């Protein structure tokens, strides 16, 4: 995998695979850093990986906008295959971000990205500008 986690996919024109590639790359960095921190001092350094997970999430949303993928829709049989694959990778990125937030003690945060396309009422959007639920 390239150092930015998605360059090969971009160069090959595989835009629908980028969310999965980016998500996997960011998650691998997260796991590697957490393991190194545990071995070094018993910590996990989880707070440091919320920003990269957030950046991956926001980057994927920008890609969705560029390619007309509705991240707020529930895919069905009429959803183009490439859009479904993109959304599958996006769901991985959401899961990874939620995991990083939970591990950083921010599981009760409700976050909305300023880059998010206007989702349907059923959609769940996350991160940036996090606010605690009251």
Buried (B, 14 or more C-beta within 10 A) or exposed (E): EEEEBBEBBBEEEBBBBBBBBBBBBBBEBBEEBBEEBEEEEEEBBBBBBBEBBBBBBBBBBEBBBEBEBBBBBEBEEEBEEBBBBBBBBBBBBBEBBBBBBEBBEBEEBBBBBEBBBEBEEEBEBBBBEBEEEE
